[in-house]
């Protein structure tokens, strides 16, 4: 079994260590997980031609959406979201895309939707602010839609379906419980970056979730912690979606 990760950049990724440790624990000797930096999706056909021994691979920023035209099939999970983070290469060389980010993010927010948490949470209803509009953002939106949690999207480009960061006032910020960073801002090695928010207006009722997991505490999360907000990095999502991907590669579930 030969697996990998495509995207760009990839220096932040924990995936090789995660899967290689899994191979060792399971006693799987003929298995590898490698990084394949792919800056331009137009190079994807050559990547496939040069790696014919692959069983499958993960897809990360910036290719979760633009890889779709290069795939032969989409599982219902990817169809529903409109983004792919897992590809399985079938025996007939068919490329089938899946989305396990939805499952991963569902596991991330589960504890905040449980009765034990909600009993002590002062806000009556959740509302979510989603930072970014890429493939990961689509997965996050899918989860909030399933959980009937209303959301607004914040982007550098304003249109009829989102707001610009400059629009976020103290009153606007106070409307939300979840604030989810789906952008790569703050990801290693650019750890001094953070989304442009009025962090001084954060409150202890805000739940800040960063899909970035390297570093474990981004500047975005650090600002939240300083205001006694709930904070969560992307490791739960990483591990959960990776386990789902592992089942797909093994069993084509």
Phi, psi and omega in degrees: 000122181236119186235172178187188181223128174249149181155185179196127357278171183233006184295342182276348196288135173265356189300315180302315180297320181296311183284324178294327174293322177297315179302317182294316181297324182273356180071027179270112187269321183268065181213144178219155171223117186234158175270135178234087180301124181225098185288320182244129182294340177295344177274359184298316179303320178292324177301316179294317180298324184273356182225060185288349181270001183290140172273324181178179182199158172272159179232131178230187181310134005253028193251009185295335177257319186282357174280340188305316180298342182270356182262154181273326183219154173236126170297159182302329179298320179282325177299316183294325184270323185083026179206152184233134173233359178222135175233132173250134177261111183283169185298333178270016179071012175289138178259115181246127182263144180228165171233114175252000177296325180300311178300316181299317181288328177301318178293328182294318185266355187306315185293336180279352180254358181281153183300322181300323178285314186295332180299327182256003182270124189289334181281141183287323184224147175277148168216146188241140171251121183250119181267116180106159183223031178271199182296321179294324178299322179297320179294318179297316178299320181300320179293314181295324176297316180297325182269006179058038177256117180294153182212157170236147180255136178248131184216165175289339180247125181270134171215195186291344185249002179210178179239160173270155179303327182293344181278352188278106178259175178300315180295320179296316181298324184293344180289340192254151168258302178279133168232113189245120176270111177256004179272166176276006181300127181095353181285143177307135008267002184269060190284352179265013177260153177202151176303149184279093180232156174280074187300334180294346179259007175294152180232170182285000175265352180282144177244105182265122178238125179248123178288346173291138179237356177226104010284164182294330174238105178282169176299322176305313180288325180297317178299322178294317181298325179296336178259014179062027175282161172287138181227145183211128178268186187272008184292320178301316179295317180303308184292319182294314181291329179293320178295322177294319178297319179302318178296321179297312181295328180281316192238353183056046180292000000 
